[in-house]
């Protein structure tokens, strides 16, 4: 988490850090439903295209459902499936539960392509885990690309809702 906060300071990104109980998946959200996350709460899906041996991290509002078939079509992939824990560690140096677009900060050499829901650009603020699922960091959505550009990462915006 400290590394993420340092990058935000270096890039002069205003943020709000919210500490909370560990959130591993959507079921755990019930534990934090009364917390003000100060922005669109985002979920992240680590997926792979086995045929092309390509990995993606899909970031989207937690309230949405990802249509992996539609996303695969947009990415010119035959089929997307979820990456496993070993692949997640190899590609993003993170354990399940702490996956977020901010993982690029701890894995700057990753070859993962970041897929961002088009609707996040329209949100004033977004909220992600700062590489630790016992906290969330809220910041202006315009800074998503600023962070990825710092690491020269491949990213694209797609409509990911079913």
C-alpha positions in Angstrom: 0.0 0.0 0.0 2.8 2.4 0.8 4.2 2.1 -2.7 0.8 3.0 -4.2 0.5 6.1 -1.9 4.0 7.2 -2.9 3.2 7.0 -6.6 0.0 9.0 -6.0 2.1 11.6 -4.2 4.7 11.6 -7.0 2.0 12.0 -9.7 0.3 14.7 -7.6 -2.9 12.7 -7.5 -5.3 13.8 -4.7 -6.8 10.7 -2.9 -8.7 9.6 0.1 -7.6 6.4 1.8 -10.4 4.3 3.4 -9.4 1.5 5.8 -11.9 -1.4 6.3 -12.2 -5.1 7.0 -10.8 -7.4 4.3 -12.9 -7.7 1.2 -12.2 -10.7 -0.8 -15.3 -10.9 -3.1 -18.8 -9.6 -3.6 -20.1 -11.5 -0.6 -17.8 -9.6 1.7 -19.3 -6.3 0.6 -22.1 -6.7 3.0 -19.6 -6.2 5.8 -18.7 -2.7 4.5 -22.0 -1.5 3.1 -22.2 1.5 5.5 -18.7 2.8 4.6 -18.4 5.9 2.4 -16.0 4.9 -0.3 -16.1 8.4 -1.9 -16.4 7.2 -5.4 -17.6 4.4 -7.7 -16.5 1.1 -6.1 -14.7 -1.0 -8.7 -14.2 -4.7 -9.1 -11.4 -6.2 -11.1 -11.4 -9.5 -13.0 -8.1 -11.2 -14.0 -8.7 -13.2 -17.1 -6.7 -14.9 -19.9 -7.0 -15.9 -23.5 -5.4 -19.3 -23.5 -5.1 -19.4 -27.3 -3.0 -16.3 -27.5 -1.5 -16.7 -24.0 -2.6 -13.1 -23.3 -3.8 -11.8 -19.9 -6.2 -8.9 -19.1 -7.3 -7.1 -16.0 -10.9 -5.9 -16.4 -11.9 -3.0 -14.1 -15.5 -2.0 -13.8 -18.2 -0.8 -11.4 -18.9 -3.4 -8.7 -22.6 -3.2 -9.6 -22.1 -4.4 -13.2 -21.8 -7.9 -14.6 -19.1 -8.6 -17.1 -20.1 -10.3 -20.3 -16.9 -12.2 -21.0 -18.1 -13.4 -24.4 -18.8 -9.9 -25.5 -15.4 -8.7 -24.1 -13.6 -11.6 -25.8 -15.2 -10.6 -29.1 -14.1 -7.0 -28.6 -10.5 -8.2 -27.9 -10.5 -10.6 -30.9 -10.3 -13.5 -28.6 -12.0 -16.9 -28.9 -12.7 -17.2 -25.2 -11.7 -15.7 -21.9 -11.4 -17.6 -18.7 -10.3 -16.6 -15.2 -6.6 -16.7 -14.4 -5.5 -18.8 -11.5 -3.6 -17.8 -8.3 -0.2 -18.7 -9.7 -0.7 -16.7 -12.9 -2.0 -13.8 -10.9 1.1 -13.8 -8.8 3.4 -14.3 -11.8 1.8 -11.4 -13.8 0.8 -8.9 -11.1 2.6 -10.0 -7.9 -0.6 -10.0 -6.0 -2.8 -12.5 -4.2 -6.6 -13.0 -4.8 -8.7 -10.4 -3.0 -6.3 -7.5 -3.7 -6.6 -7.4 -7.5 -6.9 -3.9 -8.8 -5.8 -1.7 -11.7 -3.3 -0.3 -9.1 -1.4 -3.7 -9.2 0.6 -2.1 -12.1 2.4 -0.1 -9.4 3.8 -3.3 -7.8 4.4 -5.1 -11.1 5.6 -2.4 -13.5 7.0 -4.9 -16.0 3.7 -6.8 -16.4 2.5 -7.6 -19.9 -1.2 -7.6 -18.7 -3.5 -5.4 -20.8 -5.8 -3.3 -18.7 -9.4 -3.2 -19.9 -11.4 -0.4 -18.3 -15.2 0.0 -18.4 -16.0 3.0 -20.5 -18.5 4.2 -17.9 -15.7 4.7 -15.4 -14.5 7.7 -17.4 -17.9 9.4 -16.6 -17.5 8.9 -12.8 -16.2 11.8 -10.8 -14.2 9.5 -8.5 -13.3 5.8 -8.5 -12.3 3.5 -5.6 -9.9 0.6 -5.8 -7.9 -1.6 -3.4 -4.3 -0.1 -3.1 -2.8 -3.6 -3.5 -4.2 -4.5 -0.1 -7.8 -5.6 0.5 -8.1 -4.0 3.9 -8.2 -0.5 2.3 -9.6 1.3 -0.6 -8.3 4.5 -2.3 -10.6 7.0 -3.9 -9.4 9.4 -6.6 -10.6 11.2 -9.7 -11.2 8.8 -12.6 -9.2 11.0 -15.0 -6.1 9.7 -13.1 -6.6 6.1 -14.2 -4.8 6.8 -17.5 -2.2 8.9 -15.7 -1.2 6.0 -13.6 -1.1 3.5 -16.5 0.8 6.0 -18.7 3.5 6.3 -16.0 4.3 2.6 -16.6 3.7 2.7 -20.4 1.0 0.0 -20.0 -1.4 -1.1 -22.7 -5.0 -0.2 -21.9 -8.3 0.3 -23.6 -11.8 1.4 -22.7 -14.7 -0.9 -23.5 -18.4 -1.2 -22.6 -18.2 -4.4 -20.5 -21.8 -4.7 -19.2 -23.9 -7.6 -20.4 
